[in-house]
Amino acid sequence: MADTSSNHLPGRSLFSGRWAADALPRLLVSVRDASEARMARRAGVDWIDLKNPDSGSLGAPELATSQAVAQELADFPCRSIALGELADLDLAASHSSANVREMAEGFPIAKVGLARLGQSTAWQTAFRALARLLTPETALVPVIYADYQACDSPSPKAVLELIAEIQAPYLLIDTFHKAGQTVFDSLGRSELLEIVQQASASDCHTVLAGSLQTPDHATYQMLSISAVAVRGAVCHTDRRSALCEKKLNLWVSEFASA
Ligand SMILES: O=C[C@H](O)COP(=O)(O)O
């Protein structure tokens, strides 16, 4: 069972050293397969995140894809995987729970969305059950959807309470809907800052995503975020198209020279 009672969480060590609170924000890029993972690594991104962009904001990949990427990135510590929406996981079905566990194997961090659970009184229990299902090497972290009302996800306050309780090593703020609106269209900078500060009080680092289009270091610094996560901005057209090496290199150089 994953130890969620101490600072020795899997994933926690990703934030030591250059991930220190006063360090510059790092760049996370979401990839869809091993070939894109190679490209992202070659470009010099700090953190590689696996997801299936065809299946939504936090689309889970196929098992064969997650295994190939875990192998590809075995010596690249900052890697994570998206497991889809908690509401879609049938943890009572043994084949489904075995599949999720295997899918996350080899990733220090797995993240899951909470869409359609805004009215649920049992989502925290389901979240903890999923966390226990994963191997002890993988920390499960929740996502705050900036458009939580539109996707019926628990409020930022409710997710922050869970973060404090489970001592999550990081928090992702993202948008559920990917139809042109950015994270800033749903949450103002003061609301975002409040979330980051509350997470930080729980020793939790915040990663900011949500259709970000151009690097904006002044805002990242003002919000004290630890990392910026992008997919659409580094693809040829929309986030479901292939990664674009040129755009990737531009983002990497923006972060290297900030
Ligand atoms: O984990 C972060 C997301 O993949 C960001 O995707 P996006 O830039 O297309 O909103």
The ligand as a Tripos MOL2 file, in Angstrom:
@<TRIPOS>MOLECULE
LIG
   10     9     1     0     0
SMALL
NO_CHARGES

@<TRIPOS>ATOM
      1 O1         -0.9540   18.1300  -18.4300 O.2       1 LIG1
      2 C1         -1.1890   19.1280  -19.1070 C.2       1 LIG1
      3 C2         -2.0200   19.1370  -20.3060 C.3       1 LIG1
      4 O2         -1.6530   18.1200  -21.1740 O.3       1 LIG1
      5 C3         -2.0430   20.4690  -20.9600 C.3       1 LIG1
      6 O3         -2.6680   20.3570  -22.2080 O.3       1 LIG1
      7 P1         -3.0470   21.6780  -23.0310 P.3       1 LIG1
      8 O4         -1.8260   22.5540  -23.0730 O.co2     1 LIG1
      9 O5         -3.4120   21.1670  -24.3910 O.co2     1 LIG1
     10 O6         -4.1740   22.3080  -22.3120 O.co2     1 LIG1
@<TRIPOS>BOND
     1     1     2 2
     2     2     3 1
     3     3     4 1
     4     3     5 1
     5     5     6 1
     6     6     7 1
     7     7     8 2
     8     7     9 1
     9     7    10 1
@<TRIPOS>SUBSTRUCTURE
     1 LIG1         1 GROUP 0 **** ****
